[in-house]
Amino acid sequence: MKLYMPDGQVLDTIENPDSLTIYPGSFNPLHYGHTGLADMLIEKGHNVVFEISQTRYKKPAYSDKEVEERVRQFAWKYPVVVTQDAPLFFDKFRIFSKWSPRFVMGYDTLKRWLDMTNPSEIPDGLKFVLSGRMVKGEYLDCRDLWDNDGPFNVEVEFLDLKADISSTDIRNKQ
């Protein structure tokens, strides 16, 4: 695990684990939906660290050059940690659990995760920050996906970032 600080420093550990909020993703590209949510969290006192896993689920691993390009997007803005062998959420939880962080998920990621996750496999004590998104003028709210009566002990905080943007749309327009 390498932590890239906004000033260019590279660390081997997270320095300030208090109120740690891990924001995982591929960030291809990083856009104002990602940064807007991070800024909202920072204003609320969260210590936001973006996370990119070099190993990906059902896709080839990112090359060192691709990782470098992704990390460069965060320069002078936000810290980003690059992990190995953490393509799935449960891998991320295993790596970061000693700091008891919150994990950020947007609507699309939450929907995919809930579709492929057996609720009985969700470890107790997880903490999430969930945010919906706008799609063609309609707000997709994570509250509509999340079952608060589930069979697990999970802390959830909802944020409402009403941005109509996606990395896929940006890539398709390029």
Backbone torsions as a table, in degrees:
resi	resn	phi	psi	omega
1	MET	NA	129.9	175.9
2	LYS	-125.2	131.7	178.8
3	LEU	-105.2	118.2	179.2
4	TYR	-97.9	115.8	-179.0
5	MET	-84.2	156.5	-178.4
6	PRO	-57.9	-27.3	-178.5
7	ASP	-86.7	4.1	178.1
8	GLY	99.7	-11.9	176.9
9	GLN	-63.5	144.8	175.7
10	VAL	-119.1	122.8	-177.5
11	LEU	-116.2	160.5	178.6
12	ASP	-97.7	-3.6	179.9
13	THR	-150.6	166.1	178.1
14	ILE	-85.3	122.9	-174.1
15	GLU	-73.7	-43.4	-173.7
16	ASN	-120.2	85.0	-175.2
17	PRO	-76.4	-4.6	179.6
18	ASP	-63.3	135.6	179.6
19	SER	53.1	35.4	-176.9
20	LEU	-67.3	129.9	177.0
21	THR	-127.1	113.9	-178.9
22	ILE	-92.0	127.2	-179.3
23	TYR	-114.9	90.6	-177.3
24	PRO	-81.5	153.9	175.0
25	GLY	166.1	179.2	176.8
26	SER	-95.8	-25.0	176.0
27	PHE	50.6	56.7	-176.6
28	ASN	-120.2	78.0	0.7
29	PRO	-96.9	169.1	169.5
30	LEU	-66.8	134.3	-179.3
31	HIS	-140.1	178.1	-173.7
32	TYR	-66.1	-18.0	172.4
33	GLY	-66.0	-44.8	177.4
34	HIS	-65.4	-50.3	-174.9
35	THR	-70.5	-33.7	177.7
36	GLY	-63.4	-42.3	178.0
37	LEU	-66.2	-43.4	178.0
38	ALA	-60.0	-43.9	179.8
39	ASP	-63.6	-39.3	176.2
40	MET	-60.6	-42.5	-179.8
41	LEU	-66.6	-42.2	179.1
42	ILE	-62.0	-41.1	177.3
43	GLU	-61.4	-28.9	179.3
44	LYS	-87.3	2.7	176.7
45	GLY	96.5	7.3	178.2
46	HIS	-77.9	144.0	173.2
47	ASN	-95.3	92.0	-172.5
48	VAL	-84.4	128.3	173.6
49	VAL	-128.1	118.8	175.0
50	PHE	-72.7	151.2	-179.6
51	GLU	-133.4	132.7	174.2
52	ILE	-124.4	126.7	176.0
53	SER	-93.3	126.0	178.9
54	GLN	-66.2	-33.4	175.9
55	THR	-89.1	133.8	-176.5
56	ARG	-118.4	156.1	-180.0
57	TYR	-77.3	121.1	177.3
58	LYS	56.3	23.8	176.6
59	LYS	-140.8	158.6	177.0
60	PRO	-63.4	150.0	177.1
61	ALA	-63.1	152.1	173.7
62	TYR	-69.2	139.7	173.4
63	SER	-71.7	164.4	176.8
64	ASP	-58.5	-37.5	179.6
65	LYS	-65.1	-42.7	178.6
66	GLU	-63.4	-41.3	177.9
67	VAL	-61.9	-45.0	179.3
68	GLU	-58.2	-43.2	179.0
69	GLU	-63.8	-42.1	179.6
70	ARG	-64.6	-45.4	-178.1
71	VAL	-64.0	-36.3	-178.6
72	ARG	-58.0	-28.9	179.2
73	GLN	-61.8	-24.5	-174.6
74	PHE	-92.7	-7.0	-175.1
75	ALA	-53.3	131.7	177.4
76	TRP	65.8	14.2	-179.3
77	LYS	-122.8	-61.1	-172.1
78	TYR	-143.0	152.7	172.0
79	PRO	-74.7	147.1	176.8
80	VAL	-138.1	135.5	178.0
81	VAL	-108.7	137.1	176.1
82	VAL	-107.6	122.4	-179.4
83	THR	-109.2	159.7	172.9
84	GLN	-109.0	146.5	173.2
85	ASP	54.2	42.3	176.6
86	ALA	-133.5	53.2	-177.5
87	PRO	-74.4	-25.5	-177.8
88	LEU	-105.8	155.7	-178.3
89	PHE	-56.3	-40.0	-178.7
90	PHE	-64.2	-30.7	174.7
91	ASP	-66.0	-41.9	179.5
92	LYS	-64.6	-43.0	178.4
93	PHE	-59.3	-43.0	179.4
94	ARG	-60.9	-45.1	-176.9
95	ILE	-66.9	-42.6	-171.2
96	PHE	-100.2	-3.1	-171.4
97	SER	-59.8	-27.3	-178.9
98	LYS	-64.1	-19.4	178.4
99	TRP	-98.1	-2.1	179.7
100	SER	49.5	54.6	-175.6
101	PRO	-82.5	169.9	165.6
102	ARG	-93.0	151.3	176.6
103	PHE	-118.9	132.7	-179.7
104	VAL	-89.4	135.1	172.6
105	MET	-139.5	133.9	171.6
106	GLY	-87.3	175.3	-175.3
107	TYR	-55.2	-51.0	-176.0
108	ASP	-62.3	-43.6	180.0
109	THR	-66.3	-43.2	179.1
110	LEU	-60.6	-43.6	179.7
111	LYS	-60.4	-46.9	178.6
112	ARG	-61.8	-43.8	-177.4
113	TRP	-63.7	-44.8	-179.9
114	LEU	-67.2	-33.7	178.9
115	ASP	-66.4	-28.7	-176.3
116	MET	-108.5	6.1	-175.4
117	THR	-113.6	132.9	173.3
118	ASN	-84.0	119.6	-177.2
119	PRO	-52.4	-30.5	-179.5
120	SER	-69.6	-15.8	179.3
121	GLU	-89.6	-8.1	-177.3
122	ILE	-76.8	119.3	-178.9
123	PRO	-68.7	143.3	174.8
124	ASP	-63.8	152.6	174.5
125	GLY	92.6	-1.5	177.4
126	LEU	-66.0	149.9	176.5
127	LYS	-129.1	129.5	-179.0
128	PHE	-122.5	149.8	162.9
129	VAL	-117.1	120.7	-175.8
130	LEU	-117.3	136.3	-180.0
131	SER	-134.2	135.8	175.9
132	GLY	-79.4	-171.9	178.5
133	ARG	-154.7	160.6	176.2
134	MET	-90.3	139.1	172.7
135	VAL	-137.7	111.9	178.7
136	LYS	51.7	45.8	176.4
137	GLY	83.6	-2.6	179.1
138	GLU	-109.8	131.1	179.1
139	TYR	-85.8	121.8	175.5
140	LEU	-94.9	109.2	-171.3
141	ASP	-96.9	127.2	178.4
142	CYS	-61.4	-24.0	178.4
143	ARG	-61.0	-28.0	179.2
144	ASP	-73.4	-20.0	179.6
145	LEU	-95.5	-30.9	-170.7
146	TRP	-85.9	126.7	177.9
147	ASP	-98.2	103.8	-178.0
148	ASN	-67.7	-13.4	-179.7
149	ASP	-97.4	18.0	-178.2
150	GLY	-62.0	167.2	-174.9
151	PRO	-84.2	28.9	-175.8
152	PHE	-141.2	160.7	-178.2
153	ASN	-101.0	95.0	-176.5
154	VAL	-129.6	134.0	176.8
155	GLU	-90.6	131.0	-177.6
156	VAL	-129.2	133.5	172.3
157	GLU	-119.8	131.3	179.6
158	PHE	-104.6	135.8	172.2
159	LEU	-122.2	149.0	180.0
160	ASP	-115.3	91.9	174.1
161	LEU	-99.2	113.4	-174.1
162	LYS	-100.4	65.7	178.7
163	ALA	-107.2	134.2	178.2
164	ASP	-101.8	81.7	-177.7
165	ILE	-154.3	147.1	173.9
166	SER	-146.7	147.5	178.2
167	SER	-60.3	-38.4	179.9
168	THR	-60.7	-45.7	178.5
169	ASP	-60.6	-41.5	-179.5
170	ILE	-63.5	-45.9	179.7
171	ARG	-62.7	-40.0	-179.5
172	ASN	-65.1	-28.7	179.5
173	LYS	-82.3	-15.6	-178.1
174	GLN	-79.4	NA	NA
